[in-house]
Every structure is written in C-alpha cells, then in structure tokens.
Amino acid sequence: MSGCRIARGCQRLRKQDFLDMLKYKKNMKLGILYGVIQLCIIGYLIGWVFVMKKSYQSVEESIQSSVVTKVKGVVSINSSDTGFSLWGPEDYVIPPHGDANLFIKTNFIETPNQTLDYCAEVSASLTVFTSRHGSDTVPDGRCSDDDDCPPGEAVRAGHGIKTGRCLKKDRNDTGTCEIHGWCPVESSQKSHVPWLGKAENFTIYIKNFIRFPRFSFSKSNVRETQDKSYLQKCNYDELVHPYCPIFRLGDIINKTGHRFQDMAQAGGAIGILINWNCNLDIGSSQCHPKYSFIRLDFYSSITTFNFRYARYYKNAAGQTYRTLFKVYGIRFYIMVHGKAGEFRIIPTLINIGSGLALLGAGSFLCDGLLCIMMGRADPSRGG
C-alpha cells in the first residue's frame, strides 16, 4: 500500500511540475502565451532566417561576367531586284564580332543602284503624282507651286535637298518637290513574308563566364568534356543538356509567348536572362545557370525595330552608286545576374544574437500584460 501511495504521489508531483512549467510567474494563461511566442520566434529563426534565407552565409551579389556570342545558319534569298544570293552570319548579324547585345536581320527592303541625281521626293512604290493629296509618306515633300520647295532646304523625313521645283502632272494637282539626293528614292514596299523567315532554325551560341571575387569562385555555362563534337550536336535543354549553350532562335521566341514569323516581319527586342544562384556550401557542382526569355519592346501592330545602311560601289567609269537596305530584325540583350553564398561565422553569430533578443521581447510582452492584469485586480488602483 505504501508503494502505491508513493507512486500516486510521484505521479501527482510530476503532473504538478508540468503544470508549473506552463505558468509564467504563477499565471497559466500568460505561461501558455509565453510558450507560443517562444515557439513562433524559434520557428521563425530556424525556418525562415536560417533555412529559407540562409542567413548563416556571407552573400555576394556583385557578379563579374563576360559574354561571347556566335550565330550559325545560312539562308538563300531570291530577290526580283538583285537575283539569287546566299546570306551567312557575316551578312545578317550586327555586330559580327560576338557581343553581348546583337542584332539579327530577319527582313529587309532593298533599293539597288542609287546614284546622286535629281528626282521626285516620293516613295518609289508610289507614282510620282499621287492624286490631289500628294505623297502621304513624306508630307514635307508636297507642293502646290515652286514656292513650296525653297531651294537648299532639306525635306523633313525625306531623302534629299529641295531644288526649288515643284513637279506636277497638271495645274490643279498637288505635286511633289524635286530633290537632289540618292535616286531613285527608297522603296517602301515591304515583303509580306520575311525574307529570312528560315532564320528561326539558326542557332546562337552564348558562352558566359562568371566570377564571385569574394569567394574566388568562377565558372562557365559550357560543359567541360573531352568530346569535341558535343557542342556541334547539342541544343540547350534544361533537363537533358543544361550546360549546352546553343539555342535555336525559334525556341527562344516561342518561350516569350510570341511567334517567330510575326516578329521577323517587323522586328522586336528580346531579353535573354542568365541567373546564377550559387550555394557554395553544397559544392560548386550545384551552381547552375538558369535561363529565362522575355520580350522587351512594347508589342503592337505598328511597332517595328529597324534601321538603314548602304553598300557603296563604283562602276567602270568611276561613278559611285549604292544599294540601300532598310532592315528589320530582332535585337537580343543578354543580361547576367546572380549571387553566391557561403557559411561564415560572423553572420551566423549576428543572427543568433538577434534571435536571443527576440526571445527577450517575449518576456517583455508577458511582463507588460501581467502588470495590466495585476492593476485591474487591485481595487486600490481603481479610478
């Protein structure tokens, strides 16, 4: 019997000890609140601060980077003006030396055999006299008489210098100013199908070197292999070939949510983002590049991305002539971002100290609540 009494006494003692542990200065409710606050703070420190944010690491975001690009692909073009031609990267990539920002031509308007001469300021795709409204493409080139074409004045948004003559079909028509410039003037007839529509099968090689100087860590996005033919037969795939830096142009455009043929017609701007998020505590082999693709220009039916350039020649008589190209294409901007983190004792101690301070804040809160409760319970402090 005495043994049973002792056992029951120990059991009651253990239960009482447990209940006493739940109390905060002899108050059960405050003790439970204090325990919940402590658990929340500990959970925040372990789960968010150390596991999610990795605050035990020293982090560097000043990534040093270099990018080298190279485009591959050949396409044949059969133009009614210049005949058959074969275009390679040296023809459609600007600049050709492999910069981080590059422009790939996908469509063009060609005006061949221009010479310095006198001609009408009107698009070659229109007749010289375009009814009573003149040329809609160059409003400043319209005229009713010679006074509307002061000699020596440049045609705004036009192609040359006014000579002082107004070319008209008859007295009642609106005419167009005669200019001194490269004639015939630029054609405005654009092909309904992009001349380099097959460029979606071209490939772009993007070689990226990165370095985090604080940790003396460097890496490349190209797979290290003894197989010299690897880069000749692989295409980037996030799962199969994450370290193959060769991308098909059509796939890049598709990942932005647009069609290559639509963009090739009028041009556009594409951002290729390479992000390096490296946790050096688990080894450099787990530091991988992540690619994302976005369209940067505002897309609409009237948006175009184009510029002009000319190729100059001389004939047998020594006369200079040129072929003018108005080219449309896709501008690629390759942007590299990243950060690296590695365990360091100083940030670890700082965050542990911050956690201990938060635990003290729990005691401060409960003490304040206890004072309020004691004040309400004491009649002598009543109002």
Rosetta blueprint (number, residue, H / E / L):
1 M L
2 S H
3 G H
4 C H
5 R H
6 I H
7 A H
8 R H
9 G H
10 C H
11 Q H
12 R H
13 L H
14 R H
15 K H
16 Q H
17 D H
18 F H
19 L H
20 D H
21 M H
22 L H
23 K L
24 Y E
25 K L
26 K L
27 N E
28 M H
29 K H
30 L H
31 G H
32 I H
33 L H
34 Y H
35 G H
36 V H
37 I H
38 Q H
39 L H
40 C H
41 I H
42 I H
43 G H
44 Y H
45 L H
46 I H
47 G H
48 W H
49 V H
50 F H
51 V H
52 M H
53 K L
54 K L
55 S L
56 Y L
57 Q E
58 S E
59 V E
60 E E
61 E L
62 S L
63 I L
64 Q E
65 S E
66 S E
67 V E
68 V E
69 T E
70 K E
71 V E
72 K E
73 G L
74 V L
75 V E
76 S E
77 I E
78 N E
79 S E
80 S L
81 D L
82 T L
83 G E
84 F E
85 S E
86 L E
87 W E
88 G L
89 P H
90 E H
91 D H
92 Y H
93 V E
94 I E
95 P L
96 P L
97 H L
98 G L
99 D L
100 A L
101 N E
102 L E
103 F E
104 I E
105 K E
106 T E
107 N E
108 F E
109 I E
110 E E
111 T E
112 P E
113 N E
114 Q E
115 T E
116 L E
117 D E
118 Y E
119 C E
120 A E
121 E L
122 V L
123 S L
124 A L
125 S L
126 L L
127 T L
128 V L
129 F L
130 T L
131 S H
132 R H
133 H H
134 G L
135 S L
136 D L
137 T L
138 V L
139 P H
140 D H
141 G H
142 R E
143 C E
144 S L
145 D L
146 D H
147 D H
148 D H
149 C L
150 P L
151 P L
152 G L
153 E L
154 A E
155 V L
156 R L
157 A L
158 G L
159 H L
160 G E
161 I E
162 K E
163 T E
164 G E
165 R E
166 C E
167 L E
168 K L
169 K L
170 D L
171 R L
172 N L
173 D L
174 T L
175 G E
176 T E
177 C E
178 E E
179 I E
180 H E
181 G E
182 W E
183 C E
184 P L
185 V L
186 E L
187 S L
188 S L
189 Q L
190 K L
191 S L
192 H L
193 V L
194 P L
195 W L
196 L L
197 G H
198 K H
199 A H
200 E H
201 N H
202 F L
203 T E
204 I E
205 Y E
206 I E
207 K E
208 N E
209 F E
210 I E
211 R E
212 F E
213 P H
214 R H
215 F H
216 S L
217 F E
218 S E
219 K E
220 S E
221 N L
222 V L
223 R L
224 E L
225 T L
226 Q L
227 D L
228 K L
229 S L
230 Y H
231 L H
232 Q H
233 K H
234 C L
235 N L
236 Y L
237 D E
238 E L
239 L L
240 V L
241 H E
242 P L
243 Y L
244 C L
245 P L
246 I E
247 F E
248 R E
249 L H
250 G H
251 D H
252 I H
253 I H
254 N H
255 K H
256 T L
257 G L
258 H L
259 R L
260 F H
261 Q H
262 D H
263 M H
264 A H
265 Q H
266 A H
267 G L
268 G E
269 A E
270 I E
271 G E
272 I E
273 L E
274 I E
275 N E
276 W E
277 N E
278 C E
279 N E
280 L H
281 D H
282 I H
283 G L
284 S H
285 S H
286 Q H
287 C L
288 H L
289 P E
290 K E
291 Y E
292 S E
293 F E
294 I E
295 R E
296 L L
297 D L
298 F L
299 Y L
300 S L
301 S L
302 I L
303 T L
304 T L
305 F L
306 N E
307 F E
308 R E
309 Y E
310 A E
311 R E
312 Y E
313 Y E
314 K E
315 N L
316 A L
317 A L
318 G L
319 Q L
320 T E
321 Y E
322 R E
323 T E
324 L E
325 F E
326 K E
327 V E
328 Y E
329 G E
330 I E
331 R E
332 F E
333 Y E
334 I E
335 M E
336 V E
337 H E
338 G E
339 K E
340 A E
341 G E
342 E E
343 F E
344 R L
345 I H
346 I H
347 P H
348 T H
349 L H
350 I H
351 N H
352 I H
353 G H
354 S H
355 G H
356 L H
357 A H
358 L H
359 L H
360 G H
361 A H
362 G H
363 S H
364 F H
365 L H
366 C H
367 D H
368 G H
369 L H
370 L H
371 C H
372 I H
373 M H
374 M H
375 G H
376 R H
377 A H
378 D L
379 P H
380 S H
381 R H
382 G L
383 G L
